[in-house]
Amino acid sequence: MAKHFTIWAERVGSVQAEVGSENPNTAELILKAFPIIGKANRWGDEIYFSTPVNAKEENGRVDVEVGSVAYWPPGKAICIFFGPTPVSVGRTPRAASEVNVFAKILGDSAAFKKVRDGDEVKLQSD
């Protein structure tokens, strides 16, 4: 059975996400750290925020899909991708450097376009 969790953002409300199998070690560390609360930073159509999690790179990649939820090892940050970033080629999201994708937004990730710098974001168990 797939694991789900909730992402809550100030201007968005609650959005469901599903844990994937691409980076199981990263996913386990993130889930164990719940709830994770941070202040959003916008970078194009990506928001990211610091976490207490310290995970190593695991199957890292820079090109991700819209709706990907990832961990960025250099910044110890959670990243939520909902469109192109400043380093994207075309409309596909691209991370600043390799990220560990560990989940996918269920539904329309475009809702995160409402998030502004400094907004509170929270990841928690369902």
SEPA-281046 format. One line per field, with one value per atom (N, C-alpha, C, O): residue in three letters; atom name; x, y, z. Coordinates in steps of 0.1 Angstrom, whole numbers, always signed. Example, Ala and Ser with C-alpha at 12.3 -4.5 7.8 and 13.67 -1.06 7.14 Angstrom:
2
code = (ala_ala_ala_ala_ser_ser_ser_ser);
site = (N_CA_C_O_N_CA_C_O);
east = (+132_+123_+132_+142_+128_+137_+129_+134);
north = (-57_-45_-33_-33_-22_-11_+0_+11);
up = (+78_+78_+78_+85_+71_+71_+79_+80);
% end
This chain:
126
code = (met_met_met_met_ala_ala_ala_ala_lys_lys_lys_lys_his_his_his_his_phe_phe_phe_phe_thr_thr_thr_thr_ile_ile_ile_ile_trp_trp_trp_trp_ala_ala_ala_ala_glu_glu_glu_glu_arg_arg_arg_arg_val_val_val_val_gly_gly_gly_gly_ser_ser_ser_ser_val_val_val_val_gln_gln_gln_gln_ala_ala_ala_ala_glu_glu_glu_glu_val_val_val_val_gly_gly_gly_gly_ser_ser_ser_ser_glu_glu_glu_glu_asn_asn_asn_asn_pro_pro_pro_pro_asn_asn_asn_asn_thr_thr_thr_thr_ala_ala_ala_ala_glu_glu_glu_glu_leu_leu_leu_leu_ile_ile_ile_ile_leu_leu_leu_leu_lys_lys_lys_lys_ala_ala_ala_ala_phe_phe_phe_phe_pro_pro_pro_pro_ile_ile_ile_ile_ile_ile_ile_ile_gly_gly_gly_gly_lys_lys_lys_lys_ala_ala_ala_ala_asn_asn_asn_asn_arg_arg_arg_arg_trp_trp_trp_trp_gly_gly_gly_gly_asp_asp_asp_asp_glu_glu_glu_glu_ile_ile_ile_ile_tyr_tyr_tyr_tyr_phe_phe_phe_phe_ser_ser_ser_ser_thr_thr_thr_thr_pro_pro_pro_pro_val_val_val_val_asn_asn_asn_asn_ala_ala_ala_ala_lys_lys_lys_lys_glu_glu_glu_glu_glu_glu_glu_glu_asn_asn_asn_asn_gly_gly_gly_gly_arg_arg_arg_arg_val_val_val_val_asp_asp_asp_asp_val_val_val_val_glu_glu_glu_glu_val_val_val_val_gly_gly_gly_gly_ser_ser_ser_ser_val_val_val_val_ala_ala_ala_ala_tyr_tyr_tyr_tyr_trp_trp_trp_trp_pro_pro_pro_pro_pro_pro_pro_pro_gly_gly_gly_gly_lys_lys_lys_lys_ala_ala_ala_ala_ile_ile_ile_ile_cys_cys_cys_cys_ile_ile_ile_ile_phe_phe_phe_phe_phe_phe_phe_phe_gly_gly_gly_gly_pro_pro_pro_pro_thr_thr_thr_thr_pro_pro_pro_pro_val_val_val_val_ser_ser_ser_ser_val_val_val_val_gly_gly_gly_gly_arg_arg_arg_arg_thr_thr_thr_thr_pro_pro_pro_pro_arg_arg_arg_arg_ala_ala_ala_ala_ala_ala_ala_ala_ser_ser_ser_ser_glu_glu_glu_glu_val_val_val_val_asn_asn_asn_asn_val_val_val_val_phe_phe_phe_phe_ala_ala_ala_ala_lys_lys_lys_lys_ile_ile_ile_ile_leu_leu_leu_leu_gly_gly_gly_gly_asp_asp_asp_asp_ser_ser_ser_ser_ala_ala_ala_ala_ala_ala_ala_ala_phe_phe_phe_phe_lys_lys_lys_lys_lys_lys_lys_lys_val_val_val_val_arg_arg_arg_arg_asp_asp_asp_asp_gly_gly_gly_gly_asp_asp_asp_asp_glu_glu_glu_glu_val_val_val_val_lys_lys_lys_lys_leu_leu_leu_leu_gln_gln_gln_gln_ser_ser_ser_ser_asp_asp_asp_asp);
site = (N_CA_C_O_N_CA_C_O_N_CA_C_O_N_CA_C_O_N_CA_C_O_N_CA_C_O_N_CA_C_O_N_CA_C_O_N_CA_C_O_N_CA_C_O_N_CA_C_O_N_CA_C_O_N_CA_C_O_N_CA_C_O_N_CA_C_O_N_CA_C_O_N_CA_C_O_N_CA_C_O_N_CA_C_O_N_CA_C_O_N_CA_C_O_N_CA_C_O_N_CA_C_O_N_CA_C_O_N_CA_C_O_N_CA_C_O_N_CA_C_O_N_CA_C_O_N_CA_C_O_N_CA_C_O_N_CA_C_O_N_CA_C_O_N_CA_C_O_N_CA_C_O_N_CA_C_O_N_CA_C_O_N_CA_C_O_N_CA_C_O_N_CA_C_O_N_CA_C_O_N_CA_C_O_N_CA_C_O_N_CA_C_O_N_CA_C_O_N_CA_C_O_N_CA_C_O_N_CA_C_O_N_CA_C_O_N_CA_C_O_N_CA_C_O_N_CA_C_O_N_CA_C_O_N_CA_C_O_N_CA_C_O_N_CA_C_O_N_CA_C_O_N_CA_C_O_N_CA_C_O_N_CA_C_O_N_CA_C_O_N_CA_C_O_N_CA_C_O_N_CA_C_O_N_CA_C_O_N_CA_C_O_N_CA_C_O_N_CA_C_O_N_CA_C_O_N_CA_C_O_N_CA_C_O_N_CA_C_O_N_CA_C_O_N_CA_C_O_N_CA_C_O_N_CA_C_O_N_CA_C_O_N_CA_C_O_N_CA_C_O_N_CA_C_O_N_CA_C_O_N_CA_C_O_N_CA_C_O_N_CA_C_O_N_CA_C_O_N_CA_C_O_N_CA_C_O_N_CA_C_O_N_CA_C_O_N_CA_C_O_N_CA_C_O_N_CA_C_O_N_CA_C_O_N_CA_C_O_N_CA_C_O_N_CA_C_O_N_CA_C_O_N_CA_C_O_N_CA_C_O_N_CA_C_O_N_CA_C_O_N_CA_C_O_N_CA_C_O_N_CA_C_O_N_CA_C_O_N_CA_C_O_N_CA_C_O_N_CA_C_O_N_CA_C_O_N_CA_C_O_N_CA_C_O_N_CA_C_O_N_CA_C_O_N_CA_C_O_N_CA_C_O_N_CA_C_O_N_CA_C_O_N_CA_C_O_N_CA_C_O_N_CA_C_O_N_CA_C_O_N_CA_C_O_N_CA_C_O_N_CA_C_O_N_CA_C_O_N_CA_C_O_N_CA_C_O);
east = (+8_+0_+9_+19_+5_+13_+12_+1_+23_+23_+19_+24_+11_+7_+10_+12_+12_+13_+7_+3_+6_+0_+10_+19_+9_+16_+6_-3_+9_+0_+8_+19_+2_+9_-2_-13_+3_-5_-15_-27_-12_-21_-28_-36_-24_-29_-39_-49_-36_-43_-36_-24_-43_-38_-38_-48_-26_-25_-19_-10_-24_-19_-7_-6_+3_+14_+16_+12_+21_+24_+39_+46_+44_+58_+61_+53_+72_+76_+87_+90_+91_+101_+115_+125_+117_+130_+141_+152_+138_+148_+143_+139_+142_+136_+143_+137_+156_+163_+160_+158_+160_+156_+142_+139_+133_+118_+117_+110_+124_+123_+128_+121_+139_+144_+134_+132_+129_+119_+107_+102_+101_+89_+91_+82_+103_+106_+107_+105_+110_+112_+99_+99_+88_+75_+71_+74_+64_+61_+73_+81_+74_+85_+78_+70_+83_+77_+88_+99_+86_+96_+89_+77_+98_+94_+98_+110_+88_+90_+99_+100_+107_+115_+110_+109_+108_+104_+116_+125_+117_+127_+120_+120_+115_+107_+94_+88_+91_+79_+84_+81_+91_+96_+95_+99_+91_+93_+102_+102_+111_+119_+120_+118_+124_+125_+134_+135_+141_+151_+144_+132_+151_+146_+157_+169_+154_+164_+170_+179_+165_+170_+183_+186_+192_+205_+207_+212_+203_+203_+214_+217_+220_+230_+223_+211_+231_+225_+222_+230_+210_+205_+198_+187_+204_+198_+194_+183_+203_+200_+199_+205_+191_+189_+185_+180_+187_+183_+170_+163_+167_+155_+144_+145_+133_+122_+109_+108_+98_+85_+78_+80_+68_+59_+52_+47_+51_+45_+55_+51_+68_+78_+80_+81_+82_+87_+100_+101_+110_+124_+131_+127_+143_+152_+164_+170_+169_+181_+192_+193_+201_+212_+220_+223_+225_+234_+227_+234_+214_+207_+199_+192_+199_+191_+177_+170_+172_+159_+149_+153_+136_+125_+122_+121_+120_+117_+104_+102_+95_+83_+83_+83_+82_+83_+69_+62_+65_+52_+53_+43_+65_+67_+82_+90_+85_+99_+106_+100_+119_+127_+136_+136_+144_+153_+163_+168_+166_+176_+169_+176_+156_+149_+151_+154_+151_+151_+137_+133_+129_+115_+107_+109_+96_+86_+88_+81_+99_+101_+109_+119_+105_+113_+127_+129_+136_+150_+155_+154_+161_+167_+180_+187_+184_+197_+209_+219_+208_+217_+209_+197_+216_+209_+200_+205_+188_+179_+174_+175_+170_+165_+149_+143_+143_+129_+123_+127_+114_+109_+94_+88_+87_+72_+67_+74_+54_+47_+34_+27_+31_+18_+7_+8_-4_-16_-25_-29_-29_-38_-30_-19_-35_-29_-19_-22_-6_+5_+6_+13_-2_-2_-7_-5_-14_-19_-7_-9_+5_+17_+21_+30_+16_+19_+15_+20_+6_+1_+11_+10_+20_+29_+39_+44_+42_+51_+63_+62_+74_+85_+81_+73_+85_+82_+69_+67_+61_+49_+53_+63_+45_+47_+43_+32_+51_+48_+51_+60_+42_+43_+41_+31_+50_+48_+44_+51_+34_+30_+23_+18_+22_+16_+1_-5_-5_-20_-27_-39);
north = (-12_+0_+12_+13_+22_+34_+43_+44_+50_+59_+73_+77_+80_+94_+103_+99_+116_+126_+139_+140_+148_+161_+172_+173_+181_+193_+204_+205_+212_+224_+236_+237_+246_+259_+270_+268_+280_+292_+296_+297_+298_+303_+292_+295_+280_+268_+260_+255_+257_+247_+234_+234_+223_+210_+203_+204_+197_+190_+176_+175_+166_+152_+149_+154_+141_+136_+121_+117_+114_+100_+97_+102_+90_+86_+76_+67_+79_+70_+60_+60_+52_+42_+45_+37_+57_+60_+62_+59_+68_+71_+67_+76_+54_+50_+54_+57_+56_+60_+75_+78_+83_+97_+98_+105_+90_+91_+87_+93_+76_+72_+83_+85_+89_+100_+112_+117_+115_+126_+123_+131_+111_+107_+106_+110_+102_+101_+115_+116_+125_+138_+146_+157_+141_+148_+151_+143_+162_+172_+181_+184_+185_+194_+207_+208_+218_+231_+241_+241_+248_+257_+270_+271_+279_+291_+290_+288_+292_+290_+300_+312_+296_+304_+301_+289_+311_+308_+309_+318_+300_+300_+296_+284_+306_+303_+295_+300_+284_+276_+264_+253_+268_+258_+266_+278_+259_+264_+254_+242_+260_+251_+257_+269_+249_+253_+244_+232_+249_+241_+231_+233_+220_+209_+205_+209_+198_+193_+180_+174_+175_+162_+164_+174_+154_+154_+141_+131_+141_+129_+131_+142_+120_+121_+120_+116_+123_+121_+107_+98_+104_+91_+91_+97_+85_+86_+100_+103_+109_+123_+126_+120_+137_+141_+156_+161_+163_+177_+179_+188_+170_+171_+163_+151_+170_+164_+167_+175_+161_+163_+173_+175_+180_+188_+180_+169_+185_+178_+170_+164_+170_+162_+169_+182_+161_+166_+159_+147_+167_+162_+168_+178_+162_+167_+171_+164_+183_+189_+188_+196_+178_+176_+188_+191_+196_+207_+218_+224_+219_+229_+223_+230_+210_+203_+208_+212_+208_+214_+205_+196_+207_+201_+210_+223_+205_+212_+207_+195_+216_+212_+219_+232_+211_+216_+217_+207_+228_+230_+237_+241_+238_+244_+247_+242_+255_+257_+266_+275_+264_+272_+280_+279_+289_+298_+290_+296_+278_+270_+260_+252_+260_+251_+254_+265_+243_+244_+240_+228_+250_+247_+248_+255_+239_+240_+230_+229_+221_+211_+216_+224_+213_+218_+212_+201_+221_+217_+222_+234_+214_+218_+225_+223_+232_+240_+230_+232_+219_+208_+195_+196_+184_+171_+170_+174_+165_+164_+149_+142_+145_+131_+132_+137_+128_+128_+117_+106_+121_+110_+110_+101_+119_+119_+127_+134_+125_+132_+138_+132_+150_+157_+149_+146_+147_+141_+153_+160_+154_+165_+176_+173_+188_+199_+207_+214_+205_+211_+226_+233_+231_+245_+254_+266_+248_+255_+262_+272_+256_+262_+275_+282_+279_+292_+303_+314_+301_+311_+314_+324_+304_+306_+317_+319_+325_+336_+333_+325_+340_+339_+342_+352_+334_+336_+329_+328_+324_+317_+304_+298_+300_+288_+276_+276_+265_+253_+242_+242_+231_+221_+207_+206_+198_+184_+176_+177_+168_+160_+147_+146_+137_+125_+127_+136_+118_+119_+114_+114);
up = (+0_+0_+0_+7_-8_-10_+3_+9_+6_+17_+12_+2_+20_+16_+28_+39_+24_+35_+30_+18_+39_+35_+35_+44_+25_+24_+26_+19_+37_+39_+37_+41_+30_+27_+30_+27_+35_+40_+29_+33_+17_+7_-1_-10_+2_-6_+1_-4_+14_+22_+21_+19_+23_+23_+9_+2_+6_-7_-3_+5_-10_-7_-16_-28_-11_-19_-16_-5_-26_-24_-25_-34_-16_-15_-27_-29_-34_-45_-40_-28_-49_-46_-51_-49_-58_-64_-53_-56_-42_-32_-18_-10_-15_-3_+10_+20_+10_+22_+25_+37_+15_+17_+22_+31_+16_+20_+35_+42_+39_+53_+62_+72_+59_+68_+69_+79_+57_+57_+65_+74_+63_+70_+85_+93_+89_+104_+110_+122_+102_+108_+109_+114_+104_+104_+118_+128_+121_+111_+108_+116_+95_+91_+87_+79_+94_+92_+87_+93_+77_+72_+66_+64_+62_+55_+40_+37_+32_+17_+11_+15_+2_-7_-21_-24_-30_-44_-52_-51_-62_-72_-85_-89_-93_-104_-99_-90_-106_-102_-93_-96_-83_-73_-60_-59_-49_-36_-28_-31_-20_-12_+2_+4_+12_+26_+33_+30_+43_+51_+60_+64_+62_+71_+81_+79_+91_+101_+95_+101_+84_+78_+71_+65_+74_+68_+60_+65_+47_+39_+28_+24_+24_+14_+0_-1_-11_-24_-26_-23_-32_-35_-49_-49_-59_-72_-76_-81_-74_-76_-91_-100_-94_-108_-108_-98_-119_-120_-127_-124_-137_-144_-137_-135_-134_-126_-133_-142_-128_-134_-126_-114_-132_-125_-114_-117_-102_-91_-83_-73_-87_-79_-66_-65_-55_-42_-40_-41_-37_-36_-24_-18_-21_-11_-18_-26_-14_-20_-10_+0_-11_-1_+3_+14_-7_-3_+6_+14_+4_+12_+24_+31_+25_+35_+34_+44_+22_+19_+12_+4_+14_+6_-5_-4_-17_-29_-35_-36_-39_-45_-59_-60_-69_-83_-90_-90_-95_-101_-115_-120_-120_-133_-135_-127_-146_-148_-138_-132_-136_-127_-136_-148_-130_-138_-146_-156_-143_-151_-160_-166_-161_-170_-184_-188_-192_-207_-211_-210_-216_-219_-206_-197_-206_-195_-184_-174_-186_-176_-164_-166_-152_-140_-140_-144_-136_-134_-121_-118_-113_-100_-102_-113_-92_-93_-93_-100_-86_-86_-83_-81_-82_-81_-68_-57_-70_-59_-58_-68_-46_-44_-45_-35_-56_-57_-48_-50_-39_-30_-30_-23_-36_-36_-48_-56_-50_-61_-56_-48_-60_-56_-63_-75_-56_-61_-64_-56_-77_-81_-87_-93_-87_-94_-86_-77_-90_-82_-85_-78_-95_-98_-87_-87_-77_-66_-58_-52_-59_-52_-58_-53_-70_-76_-67_-68_-57_-48_-37_-30_-34_-23_-26_-37_-15_-16_-6_+3_-8_+1_+15_+17_+24_+38_+43_+55_+34_+38_+45_+42_+55_+62_+53_+47_+54_+47_+57_+65_+56_+66_+59_+52_+62_+58_+70_+80_+69_+80_+76_+64_+85_+82_+80_+86_+73_+71_+84_+84);
% end
